[in-house]
Amino acid sequence: MEGNIAEMGQFIGAGLAGIGSGAAAIGVGTVAGNYLAGALRNPSAAASQTATLFIGMAFAEALGIFSFLVALLLMFAV
């Protein structure tokens, strides 16, 4: 009985940690959308902000990867 409850807790924790992957997708979309809105307002400054775009996308995606790793750890290592 206790093993089943512990396994259920692992799956619930992994599911909750997996929410971070969806949040990362929303974050990447927000970063790209704001860059596009700014680039359309001022096209001459768009080229200088491309590096900032990729850094912001990388940070947002890294958080999604970390949450995915936590979910995997909860499912298989704990």
The first five atom37 places (N, CA, C, CB, O) and aatype in JSON, in Angstrom:
{
  "aatype": [12, 6, 7, 2, 9, 0, 6, 12, 7, 5, 13, 9, 7, 0, 7, 10, 0, 7, 9, 7, 15, 7, 0, 0, 0, 9, 7, 19, 7, 16, 19, 0, 7, 2, 18, 10, 0, 7, 0, 10, 1, 2, 14, 15, 0, 0, 0, 15, 5, 16, 0, 16, 10, 13, 9, 7, 12, 0, 13, 0, 6, 0, 10, 7, 9, 13, 15, 13, 10, 19, 0, 10, 10, 10, 12, 13, 0, 19],
  "atom_mask": [
    [1, 1, 1, 1, 1],
    [1, 1, 1, 1, 1],
    [1, 1, 1, 0, 1],
    [1, 1, 1, 1, 1],
    [1, 1, 1, 1, 1],
    [1, 1, 1, 1, 1],
    [1, 1, 1, 1, 1],
    [1, 1, 1, 1, 1],
    [1, 1, 1, 0, 1],
    [1, 1, 1, 1, 1],
    [1, 1, 1, 1, 1],
    [1, 1, 1, 1, 1],
    [1, 1, 1, 0, 1],
    [1, 1, 1, 1, 1],
    [1, 1, 1, 0, 1],
    [1, 1, 1, 1, 1],
    [1, 1, 1, 1, 1],
    [1, 1, 1, 0, 1],
    [1, 1, 1, 1, 1],
    [1, 1, 1, 0, 1],
    [1, 1, 1, 1, 1],
    [1, 1, 1, 0, 1],
    [1, 1, 1, 1, 1],
    [1, 1, 1, 1, 1],
    [1, 1, 1, 1, 1],
    [1, 1, 1, 1, 1],
    [1, 1, 1, 0, 1],
    [1, 1, 1, 1, 1],
    [1, 1, 1, 0, 1],
    [1, 1, 1, 1, 1],
    [1, 1, 1, 1, 1],
    [1, 1, 1, 1, 1],
    [1, 1, 1, 0, 1],
    [1, 1, 1, 1, 1],
    [1, 1, 1, 1, 1],
    [1, 1, 1, 1, 1],
    [1, 1, 1, 1, 1],
    [1, 1, 1, 0, 1],
    [1, 1, 1, 1, 1],
    [1, 1, 1, 1, 1],
    [1, 1, 1, 1, 1],
    [1, 1, 1, 1, 1],
    [1, 1, 1, 1, 1],
    [1, 1, 1, 1, 1],
    [1, 1, 1, 1, 1],
    [1, 1, 1, 1, 1],
    [1, 1, 1, 1, 1],
    [1, 1, 1, 1, 1],
    [1, 1, 1, 1, 1],
    [1, 1, 1, 1, 1],
    [1, 1, 1, 1, 1],
    [1, 1, 1, 1, 1],
    [1, 1, 1, 1, 1],
    [1, 1, 1, 1, 1],
    [1, 1, 1, 1, 1],
    [1, 1, 1, 0, 1],
    [1, 1, 1, 1, 1],
    [1, 1, 1, 1, 1],
    [1, 1, 1, 1, 1],
    [1, 1, 1, 1, 1],
    [1, 1, 1, 1, 1],
    [1, 1, 1, 1, 1],
    [1, 1, 1, 1, 1],
    [1, 1, 1, 0, 1],
    [1, 1, 1, 1, 1],
    [1, 1, 1, 1, 1],
    [1, 1, 1, 1, 1],
    [1, 1, 1, 1, 1],
    [1, 1, 1, 1, 1],
    [1, 1, 1, 1, 1],
    [1, 1, 1, 1, 1],
    [1, 1, 1, 1, 1],
    [1, 1, 1, 1, 1],
    [1, 1, 1, 1, 1],
    [1, 1, 1, 1, 1],
    [1, 1, 1, 1, 1],
    [1, 1, 1, 1, 1],
    [1, 1, 1, 1, 1]
  ],
  "atom_positions": [
    [[0.82, -1.2, 0.0], [0.0, 0.0, 0.0], [0.86, 1.26, 0.0], [-0.94, 0.0, 1.21], [0.59, 2.2, -0.74]],
    [[1.9, 1.28, 0.82], [2.73, 2.48, 0.88], [3.51, 2.7, -0.4], [3.68, 2.4, 2.05], [3.73, 3.84, -0.8]],
    [[3.93, 1.63, -1.05], [4.65, 1.78, -2.3], [3.8, 2.42, -3.37], [0.0, 0.0, 0.0], [4.31, 3.21, -4.17]],
    [[2.53, 2.11, -3.4], [1.64, 2.7, -4.39], [1.44, 4.19, -4.14], [0.31, 1.99, -4.4], [1.36, 4.98, -5.08]],
    [[1.35, 4.57, -2.88], [1.18, 5.99, -2.54], [2.45, 6.76, -2.89], [0.83, 6.17, -1.03], [2.37, 7.88, -3.4]],
    [[3.6, 6.17, -2.63], [4.86, 6.84, -2.96], [5.0, 6.99, -4.47], [6.05, 6.07, -2.39], [5.46, 8.03, -4.95]],
    [[4.62, 5.97, -5.21], [4.69, 6.05, -6.67], [3.72, 7.1, -7.21], [4.38, 4.67, -7.3], [4.03, 7.82, -8.16]],
    [[2.56, 7.18, -6.61], [1.59, 8.2, -7.01], [2.16, 9.6, -6.74], [0.25, 8.01, -6.26], [1.97, 10.51, -7.55]],
    [[2.83, 9.77, -5.62], [3.45, 11.06, -5.31], [4.53, 11.43, -6.31], [0.0, 0.0, 0.0], [4.69, 12.61, -6.65]],
    [[5.28, 10.43, -6.77], [6.3, 10.7, -7.77], [5.67, 11.21, -9.07], [7.13, 9.45, -8.05], [6.16, 12.17, -9.67]],
    [[4.61, 10.56, -9.49], [3.98, 10.96, -10.74], [3.3, 12.33, -10.63], [2.96, 9.91, -11.16], [3.33, 13.11, -11.58]],
    [[2.7, 12.6, -9.5], [2.08, 13.92, -9.31], [3.15, 15.0, -9.29], [1.25, 13.96, -8.0], [2.98, 16.06, -9.9]],
    [[4.26, 14.75, -8.59], [5.35, 15.73, -8.56], [5.96, 15.94, -9.92], [0.0, 0.0, 0.0], [6.3, 17.07, -10.29]],
    [[6.11, 14.86, -10.69], [6.67, 15.0, -12.04], [5.72, 15.78, -12.94], [6.95, 13.61, -12.65], [6.17, 16.57, -13.77]],
    [[4.43, 15.56, -12.79], [3.46, 16.32, -13.58], [3.48, 17.8, -13.24], [0.0, 0.0, 0.0], [3.38, 18.65, -14.12]],
    [[3.6, 18.1, -11.96], [3.67, 19.5, -11.56], [4.97, 20.15, -12.03], [3.54, 19.63, -10.04], [4.97, 21.31, -12.42]],
    [[6.07, 19.41, -12.0], [7.33, 19.95, -12.51], [7.27, 20.13, -14.01], [8.5, 19.04, -12.13], [7.94, 21.01, -14.55]],
    [[6.49, 19.32, -14.7], [6.35, 19.43, -16.14], [5.62, 20.68, -16.58], [0.0, 0.0, 0.0], [5.7, 21.07, -17.75]],
    [[4.91, 21.31, -15.67], [4.22, 22.57, -16.0], [5.24, 23.64, -16.41], [3.38, 23.07, -14.8], [4.94, 24.53, -17.21]],
    [[6.45, 23.53, -15.86], [7.5, 24.49, -16.21], [7.87, 24.45, -17.67], [0.0, 0.0, 0.0], [8.28, 25.47, -18.23]],
    [[7.73, 23.3, -18.31], [8.03, 23.22, -19.75], [7.03, 24.05, -20.55], [8.01, 21.76, -20.22], [7.41, 24.73, -21.5]],
    [[5.77, 23.99, -20.17], [4.76, 24.82, -20.82], [4.97, 26.29, -20.55], [0.0, 0.0, 0.0], [4.76, 27.13, -21.43]],
    [[5.39, 26.6, -19.34], [5.66, 28.0, -19.0], [6.86, 28.53, -19.79], [5.92, 28.15, -17.49], [6.9, 29.7, -20.15]],
    [[7.83, 27.66, -20.05], [8.98, 28.08, -20.85], [8.56, 28.39, -22.29], [10.07, 27.0, -20.84], [9.06, 29.33, -22.9]],
    [[7.65, 27.6, -22.81], [7.15, 27.87, -24.17], [6.43, 29.21, -24.22], [6.21, 26.74, -24.63], [6.57, 29.96, -25.19]],
    [[5.66, 29.51, -23.2], [4.99, 30.81, -23.13], [6.02, 31.93, -23.04], [4.02, 30.87, -21.92], [5.86, 32.97, -23.67]],
    [[7.08, 31.72, -22.27], [8.13, 32.72, -22.13], [8.86, 32.99, -23.43], [0.0, 0.0, 0.0], [9.13, 34.14, -23.77]],
    [[9.18, 31.93, -24.16], [9.86, 32.11, -25.45], [8.96, 32.85, -26.43], [10.28, 30.73, -26.03], [9.42, 33.7, -27.18]],
    [[7.68, 32.53, -26.41], [6.75, 33.23, -27.28], [6.63, 34.71, -26.94], [0.0, 0.0, 0.0], [6.53, 35.55, -27.82]],
    [[6.65, 35.0, -25.66], [6.58, 36.4, -25.22], [7.83, 37.17, -25.64], [6.4, 36.48, -23.7], [7.74, 38.3, -26.12]],
    [[9.0, 36.55, -25.45], [10.25, 37.21, -25.84], [10.26, 37.48, -27.35], [11.48, 36.35, -25.44], [10.59, 38.59, -27.78]],
    [[9.92, 36.48, -28.13], [9.93, 36.65, -29.59], [8.88, 37.65, -30.04], [9.7, 35.31, -30.28], [9.13, 38.45, -30.94]],
    [[7.72, 37.63, -29.43], [6.66, 38.57, -29.79], [7.03, 40.01, -29.48], [0.0, 0.0, 0.0], [6.77, 40.91, -30.28]],
    [[7.64, 40.22, -28.31], [8.05, 41.58, -27.97], [9.18, 42.08, -28.86], [8.49, 41.65, -26.5], [9.23, 43.26, -29.22]],
    [[10.09, 41.17, -29.23], [11.15, 41.57, -30.16], [10.55, 41.96, -31.51], [12.16, 40.42, -30.34], [10.94, 42.97, -32.09]],
    [[9.62, 41.16, -32.0], [9.01, 41.45, -33.29], [8.24, 42.77, -33.25], [8.08, 40.31, -33.7], [8.29, 43.55, -34.2]],
    [[7.54, 43.02, -32.16], [6.81, 44.29, -32.04], [7.77, 45.47, -32.03], [5.95, 44.29, -30.77], [7.5, 46.5, -32.66]],
    [[8.88, 45.34, -31.32], [9.87, 46.41, -31.3], [10.56, 46.59, -32.64], [0.0, 0.0, 0.0], [10.85, 47.71, -33.05]],
    [[10.83, 45.47, -33.32], [11.5, 45.55, -34.62], [10.6, 46.19, -35.66], [11.94, 44.17, -35.09], [11.07, 46.9, -36.55]],
    [[9.31, 45.95, -35.57], [8.39, 46.58, -36.52], [8.22, 48.07, -36.25], [7.04, 45.88, -36.48], [7.95, 48.84, -37.17]],
    [[8.37, 48.47, -35.0], [8.27, 49.91, -34.68], [9.52, 50.66, -35.12], [8.05, 50.11, -33.18], [9.44, 51.78, -35.63]],
    [[10.68, 50.03, -34.92], [11.95, 50.7, -35.24], [12.87, 49.71, -35.96], [12.64, 51.26, -33.94], [13.71, 49.09, -35.32]],
    [[12.72, 49.55, -37.26], [13.5, 48.55, -37.98], [15.01, 48.79, -37.96], [13.03, 48.51, -39.4], [15.78, 47.84, -38.07]],
    [[15.43, 50.02, -37.81], [16.87, 50.29, -37.82], [17.56, 49.78, -36.55], [17.13, 51.79, -37.97], [18.76, 49.5, -36.58]],
    [[16.83, 49.65, -35.45], [17.42, 49.17, -34.2], [17.28, 47.67, -34.03], [16.79, 49.88, -33.03], [17.78, 47.1, -33.05]],
    [[16.6, 47.01, -34.94], [16.33, 45.58, -34.8], [17.61, 44.75, -34.87], [15.35, 45.11, -35.87], [17.74, 43.76, -34.16]],
    [[18.53, 45.15, -35.72], [19.76, 44.36, -35.89], [20.61, 44.36, -34.62], [20.57, 44.91, -37.05], [21.27, 43.37, -34.32]],
    [[20.6, 45.47, -33.89], [21.41, 45.53, -32.67], [20.77, 44.78, -31.51], [21.65, 46.98, -32.28], [21.44, 44.53, -30.5]],
    [[19.51, 44.43, -31.6], [18.82, 43.73, -30.51], [18.7, 42.23, -30.74], [17.46, 44.32, -30.33], [18.1, 41.53, -29.92]],
    [[19.24, 41.72, -31.82], [19.13, 40.29, -32.13], [19.83, 39.44, -31.09], [19.69, 40.0, -33.51], [19.32, 38.39, -30.7]],
    [[21.0, 39.87, -30.63], [21.73, 39.11, -29.6], [20.92, 39.04, -28.31], [23.1, 39.75, -29.33], [20.89, 38.01, -27.66]],
    [[20.29, 40.14, -27.96], [19.45, 40.15, -26.76], [18.27, 39.2, -26.9], [18.95, 41.57, -26.48], [17.86, 38.56, -25.94]],
    [[17.72, 39.11, -28.11], [16.63, 38.18, -28.37], [17.06, 36.75, -28.1], [16.14, 38.31, -29.82], [16.37, 36.01, -27.41]],
    [[18.22, 36.37, -28.64], [18.67, 34.99, -28.47], [19.05, 34.68, -27.03], [19.84, 34.71, -29.38], [18.84, 33.56, -26.57]],
    [[19.61, 35.64, -26.32], [19.94, 35.43, -24.9], [18.66, 35.24, -24.09], [20.76, 36.62, -24.35], [18.6, 34.36, -23.24]],
    [[17.65, 36.06, -24.34], [16.38, 35.91, -23.63], [15.7, 34.59, -23.93], [0.0, 0.0, 0.0], [15.14, 33.96, -23.03]],
    [[15.75, 34.16, -25.18], [15.16, 32.87, -25.53], [15.93, 31.73, -24.88], [15.13, 32.69, -27.06], [15.32, 30.75, -24.45]],
    [[17.23, 31.84, -24.82], [18.04, 30.79, -24.2], [17.75, 30.67, -22.71], [19.54, 31.07, -24.43], [17.65, 29.56, -22.19]],
    [[17.61, 31.8, -22.02], [17.29, 31.74, -20.59], [15.91, 31.13, -20.35], [17.35, 33.15, -19.98], [15.73, 30.32, -19.44]],
    [[14.95, 31.52, -21.16], [13.6, 30.98, -21.0], [13.59, 29.48, -21.29], [12.61, 31.71, -21.92], [12.92, 28.71, -20.6]],
    [[14.31, 29.07, -22.31], [14.34, 27.65, -22.66], [15.13, 26.84, -21.63], [14.95, 27.45, -24.06], [14.79, 25.69, -21.37]],
    [[16.16, 27.44, -21.04], [16.92, 26.74, -20.01], [16.06, 26.42, -18.79], [18.13, 27.58, -19.58], [16.2, 25.36, -18.19]],
    [[15.17, 27.32, -18.43], [14.27, 27.04, -17.31], [13.33, 25.88, -17.63], [13.45, 28.29, -16.96], [13.01, 25.09, -16.75]],
    [[12.9, 25.78, -18.88], [12.07, 24.66, -19.29], [12.83, 23.34, -19.23], [0.0, 0.0, 0.0], [12.29, 22.32, -18.82]],
    [[14.09, 23.37, -19.64], [14.91, 22.16, -19.59], [15.16, 21.75, -18.14], [16.25, 22.37, -20.33], [15.14, 20.56, -17.83]],
    [[15.4, 22.72, -17.27], [15.59, 22.4, -15.85], [14.34, 21.77, -15.25], [15.97, 23.65, -15.06], [14.44, 20.81, -14.48]],
    [[13.18, 22.29, -15.59], [11.96, 21.7, -15.04], [11.73, 20.31, -15.59], [10.75, 22.6, -15.35], [11.21, 19.44, -14.89]],
    [[12.1, 20.08, -16.84], [12.0, 18.73, -17.43], [12.94, 17.77, -16.71], [12.33, 18.77, -18.94], [12.56, 16.62, -16.45]],
    [[14.15, 18.22, -16.39], [15.08, 17.36, -15.67], [14.59, 17.04, -14.26], [16.44, 18.03, -15.59], [14.76, 15.92, -13.79]],
    [[13.98, 18.01, -13.61], [13.4, 17.75, -12.28], [12.29, 16.72, -12.38], [12.88, 19.06, -11.65], [12.16, 15.85, -11.53]],
    [[11.47, 16.83, -13.42], [10.4, 15.85, -13.6], [10.97, 14.45, -13.82], [9.51, 16.26, -14.8], [10.46, 13.48, -13.26]],
    [[12.02, 14.35, -14.63], [12.64, 13.04, -14.84], [13.26, 12.5, -13.56], [13.71, 13.14, -15.94], [13.16, 11.3, -13.27]],
    [[13.9, 13.36, -12.79], [14.48, 12.92, -11.52], [13.4, 12.43, -10.56], [15.28, 14.06, -10.89], [13.59, 11.44, -9.86]],
    [[12.29, 13.13, -10.52], [11.22, 12.7, -9.63], [10.62, 11.36, -10.05], [10.12, 13.75, -9.58], [10.22, 10.56, -9.21]],
    [[10.57, 11.13, -11.35], [9.96, 9.88, -11.82], [10.9, 8.68, -11.66], [9.55, 10.01, -13.28], [10.44, 7.6, -11.3]],
    [[12.19, 8.85, -11.93], [13.06, 7.69, -12.03], [14.13, 7.59, -10.96], [13.7, 7.68, -13.34], [14.64, 6.5, -10.71]],
    [[14.5, 8.7, -10.31], [15.61, 8.65, -9.36], [15.16, 8.64, -7.91], [16.53, 9.82, -9.58], [15.9, 8.18, -7.04]],
    [[13.98, 9.11, -7.63], [13.53, 9.19, -6.23], [12.78, 7.92, -5.86], [12.63, 10.44, -6.0], [12.32, 7.78, -4.73]]
  ]
}
